[in-house]
């Protein structure tokens, strides 16, 4: 079915039976939905909508025919997602301590949901004016109950960190590629940029997911609190049209917009959250392995955070200096030891030892200037 002179058109797959939601035409007129459904039910062939040099294609089963090439998917979540609220609380507490004491030892985890926020962890700090309740209320709302179980860092851990050693064992992975200006995987950048775009209009709980094939989009999932499907779908297509990297595969893209229906209950009212539960979102997407350690709530003596940032820096440096296409960096540490047990860079598939960097925790902290209070923003907006 084709709308004459369309200014915006879109297809949404709402269920496995797939229905054509709406075709937005000039002056905001909607094509007749009843006739669209009838046409789809009576036809075994694909329905194609054309306009403005883009075609959005859907079959009766909600699946488009695509060549058998590698698919890559990534997701992203908004700052009001329950897990990200917890990340931000953890890092806001860290920032508050670093503001007064740059040498503070902080390891804070937060779990929240359904009217209660539980804050626990270990802090050794000279800061005297950190109001945890105020931080939680700012980020989670004034009506939540707060359970605070913070203690000092174990002296058995501190004795290894005090001498310059790593605050824990761990493996960190850094990555860079030449697919995007950000030197990040294409599918990850698309999911992130779309989520940010939608959050500007609907600053609530929300998620996006993008699947690409041969560098082009074949499907998009977008679910946002307080966003009706018509407007949300229209905004997604506007973003696809204008984003520099968002190219539809053969002019065809499947949209899954609020797949279970429009929703208004989100955040801690709908689901629980926990610090560090969005490890892949915080890193590079599922294409790239992760070491396993979360970033948020940890001061830079914890190599889970500082060495992960350093691994990314090294990957970017090698990508540029070697004019490579893809670089992985692997760093591994033992608790209490300053030097890494592994420092490997893989440049376009060829491994070698990382050289030219001070990879002790102290060296990393100094090189990247990690004692400044900047972590709540990273938890909210992204680490890389």
Steps between C-alpha positions, in 0.01 A plus 500: 500500500640841406400838639511786255766762573583375852698716734558219749415133495558210730432136571483344845508132583293466814470122524598181319189544283626845405265785427561814305457772758483821304621688199538866577424713194507868422293718731505220760232288330502127587442231242204279576622232742212265441576479130871450573430202722260355248758534224762321710264219600401438140850498360787255539743748350704764673349840560729782398464865587703744296583863534789745525742244361437261792297179500372332815418139435303251712367151433188337643711334769681818593826387343688644207706291261868577537820347362686263728770735622616570856255687717619719787276643770548737791273664754507815710294627792396845614628669817164427666532125457508342851850357458637833381336685788697271732820562303450875530433485874817295553709741296340810653606370842850441361513853356390650831791331678756585232393866518623516860759222495663407166659199667171357629452126471147436384316185399125561507222281366134596479189289457164668463140449408141532612553773756828391656867571422769290667849653512790282608875477458824618648632856529817633658502876460584828671185659353267638767211645301371211291123469534409161354127544564500830310677338204256210490197729520634716217537206267230259616230731633408641838254225587744206513606332823877480538692219668864599552755228577839663434816394684871573466725316257639178640855552634600174335411649162644841586846363579546400137364824357697722739824385338378581149355163409173431320187506715393163366580240241330528164514500122426813301428522129550807285379538144507737204403466135474723196129441432384828651644842584475401868722197425229274641295216344235626260207316658594635843528859381165478322321357804660759726431797274139396445444459875646843568284652229181349638593590858519867405129487418392240757730537806381182665582131520573357157705263288612467139646214299644507150591207274726563202606290205790594276514839669133579445199488731249217458301543822446740788334445836394804702306497825452823695287587799225760438559491124203399286591263220400730216722787612782272610504318166494828311794628704698182433453540125594867516821395673569231238452755225738757645769298680820489300567130563142370502452331165217256444595164347371509143276784613316259730480511880281326756378711789389356833351797683376442855446134401280416800304824473537853630608523864507760775637307799881498489817544701495372857119484488510224240826316559795465732849620419855433611840659456712335232224301333546670162859393441465454125312828455777672698767345276483439125195286439489119479746472212791575733576278803503655846725419792210480740553788741254789522616862489256698713546562871873427491784745557790477252714280724263225381642382169155382391445866422838669451662222297187467284529869415871454434439199277265711289761777475767253392268348239428842352870591497599180320213530253617846398874440506480174303215615276320181596140393453443335838695483826442300819694558822510256792632597844502268802592573862547329836381666820782683676734488199575815306612364163253315277528127450395544139520795261411382151390696198348325196528714188290374210532149637872510581593497871795676656602638839385845603798731540555865581248541785519501878233244576526506877183629670685814608634557150157459345333732752759771434497458121120514469447746789250272671478657845263773391124474572360422154348156531127566537505659155678196356243268657222709346643579157741214428857411583650494151 
